[in-house]
Amino acid sequence: MRKQRVLFLCTQNSARSQMAEALLRHHAGDRFEVYSAGISPTDEIHPCAVEAMAEVGIDISEQYPKGLRTYMGKMGFNYLIIVCARAEKDCPKTFPGVGTTFSWIFDDPRADTSLPHDAILERFREVRDRIEERILRWLENPEEELQRAREGRERERLLRRERPEGRE
């Protein structure tokens, strides 16, 4: 049986999408080929993401940020899972080669860089745990997530129909 492909997308591909990639691979790597990318990738994974994942026995120190262009037009994905609001806003509405898109928006653990290291690390732990909970819920009941996506598309379709022609 061929594995389904999943792409996690965020803005910089330095924290949330990297953690999500590693967590899905950890829990269901036998069923999924898992990737991550960013719309505007940084040069490195945030050290707190590496540390938070190491605390749960998952090593992401060899992973690195990748841009969306790494995959666009080169591979198809069964699922695109957007994990940050900015990427959701900036992501193309139609993504060639993607079956289903989910939006699982998580807070940016780097939002306040003035905090001491321990406080920032705690934020990374919280986001890591929320991502893992969402992944496990999806793995236990994939139809629920698909239904939610269908309902969202239907709402968008109805909103487009209600708009007067030529107006956004």
Phi and psi restraints in degrees (value plus and minus 20) as a CYANA .aco file:
   2 ARG   PHI     -97.0   -57.0
   2 ARG   PSI     116.0   156.0
   3 LYS   PHI     -91.5   -51.5
   3 LYS   PSI     125.2   165.2
   4 GLN   PHI    -100.8   -60.8
   4 GLN   PSI     126.0   166.0
   5 ARG   PHI    -119.3   -79.3
   5 ARG   PSI     116.6   156.6
   6 VAL   PHI    -146.7  -106.7
   6 VAL   PSI     113.7   153.7
   7 LEU   PHI    -139.6   -99.6
   7 LEU   PSI     100.5   140.5
   8 PHE   PHI    -111.9   -71.9
   8 PHE   PSI     111.8   151.8
   9 LEU   PHI    -144.7  -104.7
   9 LEU   PSI     113.4   153.4
  10 CYS   PHI    -160.4  -120.4
  10 CYS   PSI    -189.2  -149.2
  11 THR   PHI     -96.5   -56.5
  11 THR   PSI     -73.8   -33.8
  12 GLN   PHI    -125.6   -85.6
  12 GLN   PSI     -29.7    10.3
  13 ASN   PHI      34.7    74.7
  13 ASN   PSI      20.9    60.9
  14 SER   PHI    -140.3  -100.3
  14 SER   PSI     -25.7    14.3
  15 ALA   PHI    -167.4  -127.4
  15 ALA   PSI    -103.8   -63.8
  16 ARG   PHI     -77.3   -37.3
  16 ARG   PSI     -69.8   -29.8
  17 SER   PHI     -87.1   -47.1
  17 SER   PSI     -54.4   -14.4
  18 GLN   PHI     -86.2   -46.2
  18 GLN   PSI     -63.7   -23.7
  19 MET   PHI     -85.1   -45.1
  19 MET   PSI     -61.5   -21.5
  20 ALA   PHI     -83.0   -43.0
  20 ALA   PSI     -63.6   -23.6
  21 GLU   PHI     -76.0   -36.0
  21 GLU   PSI     -69.7   -29.7
  22 ALA   PHI     -86.8   -46.8
  22 ALA   PSI     -59.0   -19.0
  23 LEU   PHI     -88.1   -48.1
  23 LEU   PSI     -62.6   -22.6
  24 LEU   PHI     -86.6   -46.6
  24 LEU   PSI     -60.5   -20.5
  25 ARG   PHI     -81.5   -41.5
  25 ARG   PSI     -60.1   -20.1
  26 HIS   PHI     -84.1   -44.1
  26 HIS   PSI     -64.8   -24.8
  27 HIS   PHI    -105.2   -65.2
  27 HIS   PSI     -46.8    -6.8
  28 ALA   PHI    -169.2  -129.2
  28 ALA   PSI      13.6    53.6
  29 GLY   PHI     -82.4   -42.4
  29 GLY   PSI     -37.9     2.1
  30 ASP   PHI     -95.6   -55.6
  30 ASP   PSI     -37.2     2.8
  31 ARG   PHI    -130.8   -90.8
  31 ARG   PSI     -39.6     0.4
  32 PHE   PHI    -151.1  -111.1
  32 PHE   PSI     123.7   163.7
  33 GLU   PHI    -113.1   -73.1
  33 GLU   PSI     104.3   144.3
  34 VAL   PHI    -138.5   -98.5
  34 VAL   PSI     114.8   154.8
  35 TYR   PHI    -156.0  -116.0
  35 TYR   PSI     145.9   185.9
  36 SER   PHI    -164.3  -124.3
  36 SER   PSI     136.4   176.4
  37 ALA   PHI    -175.8  -135.8
  37 ALA   PSI     147.3   187.3
  38 GLY   PHI    -150.3  -110.3
  38 GLY   PSI     131.7   171.7
  39 ILE   PHI     -89.9   -49.9
  39 ILE   PSI     -58.8   -18.8
  40 SER   PHI    -153.3  -113.3
  40 SER   PSI      57.6    97.6
  41 PRO   PHI     -84.9   -44.9
  41 PRO   PSI     128.6   168.6
  42 THR   PHI    -107.8   -67.8
  42 THR   PSI    -194.4  -154.4
  43 ASP   PHI    -105.1   -65.1
  43 ASP   PSI     -42.6    -2.6
  44 GLU   PHI    -171.5  -131.5
  44 GLU   PSI     140.7   180.7
  45 ILE   PHI     -93.3   -53.3
  45 ILE   PSI     122.0   162.0
  46 HIS   PHI     -82.3   -42.3
  46 HIS   PSI     112.5   152.5
  47 PRO   PHI     -77.1   -37.1
  47 PRO   PSI     -52.1   -12.1
  48 CYS   PHI     -90.0   -50.0
  48 CYS   PSI     -49.0    -9.0
  49 ALA   PHI     -86.4   -46.4
  49 ALA   PSI     -64.0   -24.0
  50 VAL   PHI     -81.8   -41.8
  50 VAL   PSI     -64.7   -24.7
  51 GLU   PHI     -85.7   -45.7
  51 GLU   PSI     -65.0   -25.0
  52 ALA   PHI     -83.2   -43.2
  52 ALA   PSI     -58.5   -18.5
  53 MET   PHI     -91.7   -51.7
  53 MET   PSI     -57.2   -17.2
  54 ALA   PHI     -81.4   -41.4
  54 ALA   PSI     -53.0   -13.0
  55 GLU   PHI     -82.2   -42.2
  55 GLU   PSI     -45.1    -5.1
  56 VAL   PHI    -126.2   -86.2
  56 VAL   PSI      -2.5    37.5
  57 GLY   PHI      60.9   100.9
  57 GLY   PSI      -0.2    39.8
  58 ILE   PHI    -138.2   -98.2
  58 ILE   PSI     101.7   141.7
  59 ASP   PHI    -114.8   -74.8
  59 ASP   PSI      94.4   134.4
  60 ILE   PHI    -133.0   -93.0
  60 ILE   PSI      -5.0    35.0
  61 SER   PHI     -85.1   -45.1
  61 SER   PSI     -41.1    -1.1
  62 GLU   PHI    -114.8   -74.8
  62 GLU   PSI     -26.9    13.1
  63 GLN   PHI     -94.7   -54.7
  63 GLN   PSI     141.1   181.1
  64 TYR   PHI    -168.6  -128.6
  64 TYR   PSI     133.0   173.0
  65 PRO   PHI     -85.4   -45.4
  65 PRO   PSI     120.6   160.6
  66 LYS   PHI    -151.0  -111.0
  66 LYS   PSI     128.3   168.3
  67 GLY   PHI    -106.2   -66.2
  67 GLY   PSI     138.6   178.6
  68 LEU   PHI     -78.9   -38.9
  68 LEU   PSI     -53.1   -13.1
  69 ARG   PHI     -83.5   -43.5
  69 ARG   PSI     -38.6     1.4
  70 THR   PHI     -77.7   -37.7
  70 THR   PSI     -52.0   -12.0
  71 TYR   PHI    -133.9   -93.9
  71 TYR   PSI     -50.6   -10.6
  72 MET   PHI     -75.6   -35.6
  72 MET   PSI     104.3   144.3
  73 GLY   PHI      56.4    96.4
  73 GLY   PSI     -22.1    17.9
  74 LYS   PHI    -130.1   -90.1
  74 LYS   PSI     -46.4    -6.4
  75 MET   PHI    -166.2  -126.2
  75 MET   PSI     132.6   172.6
  76 GLY   PHI    -118.9   -78.9
  76 GLY   PSI     135.4   175.4
  77 PHE   PHI    -151.8  -111.8
  77 PHE   PSI     117.9   157.9
  78 ASN   PHI     -89.7   -49.7
  78 ASN   PSI     -56.2   -16.2
  79 TYR   PHI    -156.5  -116.5
  79 TYR   PSI     116.2   156.2
  80 LEU   PHI    -133.3   -93.3
  80 LEU   PSI     102.2   142.2
  81 ILE   PHI    -138.2   -98.2
  81 ILE   PSI      91.5   131.5
  82 ILE   PHI    -108.8   -68.8
  82 ILE   PSI     108.2   148.2
  83 VAL   PHI    -133.9   -93.9
  83 VAL   PSI     -13.3    26.7
  84 CYS   PHI    -164.6  -124.6
  84 CYS   PSI     128.8   168.8
  85 ALA   PHI     -83.5   -43.5
  85 ALA   PSI     -59.8   -19.8
  86 ARG   PHI     -85.4   -45.4
  86 ARG   PSI     -61.2   -21.2
  87 ALA   PHI     -85.8   -45.8
  87 ALA   PSI     -57.0   -17.0
  88 GLU   PHI     -81.9   -41.9
  88 GLU   PSI     -61.7   -21.7
  89 LYS   PHI     -88.0   -48.0
  89 LYS   PSI     -60.8   -20.8
  90 ASP   PHI    -109.3   -69.3
  90 ASP   PSI     -31.5     8.5
  91 CYS   PHI     -91.1   -51.1
  91 CYS   PSI     120.4   160.4
  92 PRO   PHI     -78.1   -38.1
  92 PRO   PSI     120.4   160.4
  93 LYS   PHI     -86.5   -46.5
  93 LYS   PSI     -54.6   -14.6
  94 THR   PHI    -132.9   -92.9
  94 THR   PSI     110.1   150.1
  95 PHE   PHI    -141.7  -101.7
  95 PHE   PSI      86.8   126.8
  96 PRO   PHI     -77.6   -37.6
  96 PRO   PSI     116.1   156.1
  97 GLY   PHI      63.0   103.0
  97 GLY   PSI      -6.3    33.7
  98 VAL   PHI    -134.7   -94.7
  98 VAL   PSI     111.2   151.2
  99 GLY   PHI     -97.2   -57.2
  99 GLY   PSI     -85.7   -45.7
 100 THR   PHI    -148.8  -108.8
 100 THR   PSI     117.6   157.6
 101 THR   PHI    -131.7   -91.7
 101 THR   PSI     111.5   151.5
 102 PHE   PHI    -135.8   -95.8
 102 PHE   PSI     127.7   167.7
 103 SER   PHI    -134.5   -94.5
 103 SER   PSI      89.6   129.6
 104 TRP   PHI    -135.6   -95.6
 104 TRP   PSI      70.2   110.2
 105 ILE   PHI    -106.7   -66.7
 105 ILE   PSI     104.7   144.7
 106 PHE   PHI    -139.2   -99.2
 106 PHE   PSI     127.5   167.5
 107 ASP   PHI     -81.0   -41.0
 107 ASP   PSI     129.9   169.9
 108 ASP   PHI     -98.7   -58.7
 108 ASP   PSI      95.8   135.8
 109 PRO   PHI     -89.6   -49.6
 109 PRO   PSI     -32.1     7.9
 110 ARG   PHI    -115.4   -75.4
 110 ARG   PSI     -10.7    29.3
 111 ALA   PHI     -74.7   -34.7
 111 ALA   PSI     -57.4   -17.4
 112 ASP   PHI    -140.8  -100.8
 112 ASP   PSI      76.3   116.3
 113 THR   PHI     -97.2   -57.2
 113 THR   PSI     -26.1    13.9
 114 SER   PHI    -100.8   -60.8
 114 SER   PSI     -29.7    10.3
 115 LEU   PHI     -91.4   -51.4
 115 LEU   PSI     134.1   174.1
 116 PRO   PHI     -87.3   -47.3
 116 PRO   PSI     139.2   179.2
 117 HIS   PHI     -70.2   -30.2
 117 HIS   PSI     -66.2   -26.2
 118 ASP   PHI     -80.1   -40.1
 118 ASP   PSI     -58.4   -18.4
 119 ALA   PHI     -90.1   -50.1
 119 ALA   PSI     -59.6   -19.6
 120 ILE   PHI     -85.2   -45.2
 120 ILE   PSI     -64.3   -24.3
 121 LEU   PHI     -79.6   -39.6
 121 LEU   PSI     -59.2   -19.2
 122 GLU   PHI     -82.5   -42.5
 122 GLU   PSI     -59.3   -19.3
 123 ARG   PHI     -82.6   -42.6
 123 ARG   PSI     -60.9   -20.9
 124 PHE   PHI     -83.3   -43.3
 124 PHE   PSI     -60.0   -20.0
 125 ARG   PHI     -81.8   -41.8
 125 ARG   PSI     -64.1   -24.1
 126 GLU   PHI     -81.9   -41.9
 126 GLU   PSI     -64.9   -24.9
 127 VAL   PHI     -86.3   -46.3
 127 VAL   PSI     -63.0   -23.0
 128 ARG   PHI     -75.0   -35.0
 128 ARG   PSI     -66.8   -26.8
 129 ASP   PHI     -86.6   -46.6
 129 ASP   PSI     -58.2   -18.2
 130 ARG   PHI     -86.0   -46.0
 130 ARG   PSI     -60.6   -20.6
 131 ILE   PHI     -82.7   -42.7
 131 ILE   PSI     -64.8   -24.8
 132 GLU   PHI     -83.1   -43.1
 132 GLU   PSI     -62.7   -22.7
 133 GLU   PHI     -78.6   -38.6
 133 GLU   PSI     -63.1   -23.1
 134 ARG   PHI     -86.5   -46.5
 134 ARG   PSI     -61.9   -21.9
 135 ILE   PHI     -82.8   -42.8
 135 ILE   PSI     -66.4   -26.4
 136 LEU   PHI     -83.3   -43.3
 136 LEU   PSI     -58.8   -18.8
 137 ARG   PHI     -83.3   -43.3
 137 ARG   PSI     -61.6   -21.6
 138 TRP   PHI     -85.3   -45.3
 138 TRP   PSI     -63.2   -23.2
 139 LEU   PHI     -84.4   -44.4
 139 LEU   PSI     -55.0   -15.0
 140 GLU   PHI     -94.0   -54.0
 140 GLU   PSI     -53.3   -13.3
 141 ASN   PHI    -164.3  -124.3
 141 ASN   PSI      54.0    94.0
 142 PRO   PHI     -83.5   -43.5
 142 PRO   PSI     -49.9    -9.9
 143 GLU   PHI     -83.0   -43.0
 143 GLU   PSI     -53.5   -13.5
 144 GLU   PHI     -81.6   -41.6
 144 GLU   PSI     -63.7   -23.7
 145 GLU   PHI     -87.6   -47.6
 145 GLU   PSI     -60.4   -20.4
 146 LEU   PHI     -83.3   -43.3
 146 LEU   PSI     -60.8   -20.8
 147 GLN   PHI     -84.0   -44.0
 147 GLN   PSI     -61.6   -21.6
 148 ARG   PHI     -81.3   -41.3
 148 ARG   PSI     -60.9   -20.9
 149 ALA   PHI     -86.1   -46.1
 149 ALA   PSI     -61.7   -21.7
 150 ARG   PHI     -81.1   -41.1
 150 ARG   PSI     -63.8   -23.8
 151 GLU   PHI     -83.3   -43.3
 151 GLU   PSI     -59.4   -19.4
 152 GLY   PHI     -84.2   -44.2
 152 GLY   PSI     -63.1   -23.1
 153 ARG   PHI     -83.1   -43.1
 153 ARG   PSI     -59.4   -19.4
 154 GLU   PHI     -85.4   -45.4
 154 GLU   PSI     -61.7   -21.7
 155 ARG   PHI     -79.7   -39.7
 155 ARG   PSI     -64.5   -24.5
 156 GLU   PHI     -81.7   -41.7
 156 GLU   PSI     -62.6   -22.6
 157 ARG   PHI     -81.1   -41.1
 157 ARG   PSI     -64.4   -24.4
 158 LEU   PHI     -85.8   -45.8
 158 LEU   PSI     -59.2   -19.2
 159 LEU   PHI     -82.9   -42.9
 159 LEU   PSI     -61.1   -21.1
 160 ARG   PHI     -82.7   -42.7
 160 ARG   PSI     -58.3   -18.3
 161 ARG   PHI     -87.8   -47.8
 161 ARG   PSI     -51.2   -11.2
 162 GLU   PHI     -98.6   -58.6
 162 GLU   PSI     -40.9    -0.9
 163 ARG   PHI     -91.7   -51.7
 163 ARG   PSI     118.2   158.2
 164 PRO   PHI     -82.9   -42.9
 164 PRO   PSI     126.8   166.8
 165 GLU   PHI     -77.0   -37.0
 165 GLU   PSI     117.0   157.0
 166 GLY   PHI      61.6   101.6
 166 GLY   PSI     -18.3    21.7
 167 ARG   PHI    -136.8   -96.8
 167 ARG   PSI     122.2   162.2
